[in-house]
C-alpha cells in the first residue's frame, strides 16, 4: 500500500515533484511497522514452517499410538499414520488456531485427530473393494502389508482413537469448545461428509456425470475434512463463529483445489513422481476435472480457487494469515 501511495504521489499534477514532507511520510510508512509486517508476510518461508510443524505433529502422533498389544494392530496403525506425508490436514489445524491467537500445544490434539481420520480415509480408499490401489505415499498400501481384514480394523481403531484423543488430550480449552470440535469431526467423516463423497464416487464409476456431481464428490470426500481441521483449530484457539466460517470457506476452496490439482497430476506425472499409481483414474473410467473440462480449463480453475481461498483471509492479521495464504499457493503448485 505504501509503495502504491508513493507512485500515485509521484504522478500528481503540478510541478511534477513530490513535496519532500509527503515523500518522506510515504517512505516512513513503507519502512514502518505496518510495511515491515506486510513484507515479512510476503517473505514467509512455508517450506521451513511445514517441515517444523510436520516434525512436531509426527512426534505427537508417535506418542499417541505407542506399540502395544495386540502388536500387529498397532504396527498397522503406526504404519499408515506415521508414513511420510505432507501433513496438510494437521498443519491446517495448527495454523488456524494460531491465526486467532491460540498456540500450537492447544491445537495439537485436534491436529493429531484429523491426521488419524485422514489416514483412515486413505487405508479404506486403497482397499480392493474401493479404489484398489497397491501404493500409497511411495510404499505398499496398508492392506498389501497387513491384509484386508487388518486394514479395515485399523481404520476402525483410528476413528475411535481420533475422538478419544480430542476429548482426553485437549487441555486449557472450555468443554463446550472441545465438544464442538468432536461434533465437527463427526459431521466431517459421516454420511453427509467424507463417507458421502466416497459413496457417490464409487457409485459414479463408469457413469456419465456432470461437474455438479464431481464437485459434490470432492467437496465431501476431500474438502470436508480440511474444513473440519481449520474449524477445529479456530474453535480450540478461541475464535468466534464468524472466524470459524471464514476459515471453513477458505479450507473448502483449498480442498477443492487439492483435488483439481490431484486430477491434473494424475494425467501429467508418472507413478514414481506421484508415489501412487498414475493414470489410474482414467483407466478406471472415473470422472475427473481434466476429463470434463479439459486440462487447460482445469488449470484455470485451480488458479481461481487460489484467489478465492486467499480472499477469505483478508479480514485476518496479515502476518498470522501468512501460513494459510502460502499453503494455498503450495497446494496449487505441488508436483506430487
N, C-alpha and C positions, 0 to 999 in steps of 0.2 A: 504493500500500500504506500509506504513512504517513497519507494522508487518511482511509482506511478505519479505521485504528487509532484515530485521534483521535475519530472519530464513535462507535466502539464504547466507548471510554473515557468519553465524554460521557454515554452512556446507562447506565453501570454503576449498580447499586443502591447505596443508601447515602444520603449527604447530597444526591445529585443534582448534586454539583460534582466536577470532575476535580481531583485533587491537583495543585498547581502544578508539582511536580517532574516528574510524568508528562506533563502537558500540554506543559511546556517541552521534555521529551525528544522527544515526538512532533513538536513544531514543528521542533526541530532536525533530526530525521530527514528531514522534508519539505524543509527548506532545505539539507540536507547534500548531499554529492557524489552519493549514490545517487538521491535525489529530483530533484536538478538534472539528472542524466543521463537519467532517465525523462522529465522534462519536455521536455528537448532532443530526445529521440527522437520524442515526440509532436508537437513543433512542426516536425519535419523538412520542409524545402522541396523536395519531389520535383520540381516544375517546374524550379527552378534547377539541381538535381542532374542531371536528364535533359538539359537544354539544354547544360550544361557537358560531360557525358560524350559526348553526340551530336556536339558540335563537335570533341572530341578524336578520336573514332572516325572522323569524316569526314576529318579531316586525315590520319590514319594510312592510311585506305583510298585517299586521293588519292595518297599516296606509294607505296602498294603496287601500284597499277595506273597507271603513267605511260603517256602516249600515245606509242606507238612502232609500228614496222612489224610486221604489217600494220595500218595506221591504222584501217580500218573495224572490224576485230575489236575493237581496244582501245577505240575510241569506243563500240561496243556494250556492252562490259563496263562501262565507266565510266557509260554512260547509265543502266543499271539499278542498278548498285552505289551510285552517288552521288545517285540521285534522292531527293527528300525523303521521309523515312520516320521512324517512331518510334524505330528502333534498339533495340527491346526486347531482341532476342537478344544483341547485344554488351554492352549495359548490364547485362544479367543476368550475363554472364560476368565483367565488371569488379566488380560489386557482390558477387558470390560469392567472388571472390578476396580482396577487402578484408574480407569477413566473417570469414575465417580468418586475417587478419593479413598477407596479401600486399599488393602495391602495384599500382597501375594499369599501370605500364610492363611489369611481369611478365606481366600478363594480356592486354595489347593484341594480341599476335599471335593468341591463341585467340579474342579478341573479333572481330577483323577476319575471321578464317576463318569463324566462324559466320555473319557477315553475308554473306559470299560464298556460302555454302551456302544461306542463306535467299533470296538474290537468284536463285539457280538455280531454286529451287522456284517462285518467282513467275514467272520467264520461261517455264518449261515449263508451268506451270499455266494460263497465259493462251493457249497455242497453240490453234489451231482444232481440233486432234485431241484436246485435253484439255478445259478449261473454256471455251475460245473466248471470251475477253474482250478487248475493244479498249482498255480503260482500266486503268491501274494507278497508284496514288498521284497521281491527278489529271492524268495525262498519258498519251499513247498508249502501249500496251503495246510491248515491245521488237520483236516481230515485225511490228507495224504500221509501225514506223520503219525497221527494217533488213532485214525479210524473214524468212520462216520458217526458211530454211536457216541464216542467220547467227544467229538466235535460238537454235537448237539447238546450234550450235558454240560460241556464247558461254557457254551453260550448261556444256558440256564443259570449256571453258577455265577457268571459275571454280571448278569442282570440283577440277581439278588444282592450281590456284593455292592453294586453301584448305589443302590438305595440305602443299604445299611451304612455304607461309608459316609454318605452325605449326612444321615441322621445322627450317626455316632461320633463322627470326627470333626464336624464343623463347630468351631469354638468362637466365643465372643460375638455371636450373632443372635438377635432375638429369635425366639422359637417360631414366631409366625413367618419370619422370612425364610427360615430353614424349611418349614412346611411348604411354603410357596415354591421353593426350589425343587423339592421332592415331587410336588404335583406337576411342575413344568416338565420335568424329565419323564414322568409317567405319560403325560399327554404327548410328548415328542416321539416316543417309541411305540405308541399304541395303535389302535385300529383307525385312528384319524391322523396318524403321523407316519413314522418310518415304515411300520408294517403295512399301512395302506398303500404307500408308494411302491413297496416291494411286491404287494399283491397285484396291483394294476400293471406293474412292469411285466410280471410273469404272464398275466392274463392277456397282455397285448402282443406277446411274441407271435410273429407270423401274420399279424393283422395290420390292416391299413389304418393308422391313427393319425390325427392331426396334431398341430402344435399345442392345442389346449390340453390334450391328454398327456403329451410329452412333458409339458410344464407341470402338470399335476404330479406326475411320477417323480420328477426331480425336486420339486418344491417340498414333497413329503419324504421321499427316500433319502435325499441328501441335505437339503436346506433346513429342514425342520430341526435336525439335531444341532446344527450350527446356531440356529435361532435360540434354542434352549440353552446352549453353552453361554452365549452372550447374555441372555436374560438372567440366568442364574448368577453370573458374575456380578451383574449390576445389583441384583437383589441382595446378595450377601454383602456387597460393598456399601450398601446403604442408599442406593439410588431410588428415585421416585418413579411413579408409574410412567410419566412422560419419557423419562430416560430409558426405562425398560423397553418401551415401544419403539423408540428411535433406534436402539441397538438391534432390536429384533428385525426391523426393516433393513438395516444395514446388513445383518447376517443373512437375511433372506436373499438379498442381491448377491452376496458373496457365495452362498450355497448354490444358487443357480449358475453363477459364473464358474464355480468349480466344475460343475457337470458339463457345461458348454465346452470348457477347455478340455475336460476329460474326453469328450466325444471327438474333439478336434485331434487330440494326441493319438487317439485310437487308430486314426487313419493316416497319421503323418509320422509316427515313430515306430521303432522296432520293439520287439519283446525285450531285448537286452536293455534298451534305453528306458523302457517303462517299468521293468521289474514285474510285469504281469503280461499275460498273453495279448499281443497286439492284434488288431483286426478282428477280434472275437465278436464284437457287436454286429459287424457287417455279416460275418459268417453265420451267425445265429438268427439273422433276419430281424434284429432289433431296430426299432425306430430311433434315430439319433438326430441331433441338430444339423450336422452336415448333410445327412441323408434327406431331411425335409426341406432345408433352405439353401443347401449348397455350402461349401467350405468358406467362401468369401463372406457370405451373409452371416454365417455362424461366428466368424472372427469379428465382424462389425458388432454383433450382439454382445460379444464378450466385452468390447470396449465401452459400449453403452452401459452395461451393468457396473463397470468400474466407476463410471461417472455418477451413477445413481447411488451406489454404495457410499462414495465419498460425500455426496450431498447430505446424507443422513448424519454426518459427523459435524456439520457446520455449527451446530449450537453448543458444541463442547469446547473445552480448552484445547487450543491447537497442539500444544506440546503433549498433553496427555492422550490426545487422539492420534498422535503420530504412528504408534504401532498398528492401529487398526487401518489407518489410511494406507500405509505402506504394505500391509498384509493383503489388501485387496489387489494392489498392483502386482504383488508377488504371485498371487494365485493366477492372475491373468497372464503372467509371463513365464510360468513354470514350464519345465520341459519333461516332467515325468509325474 
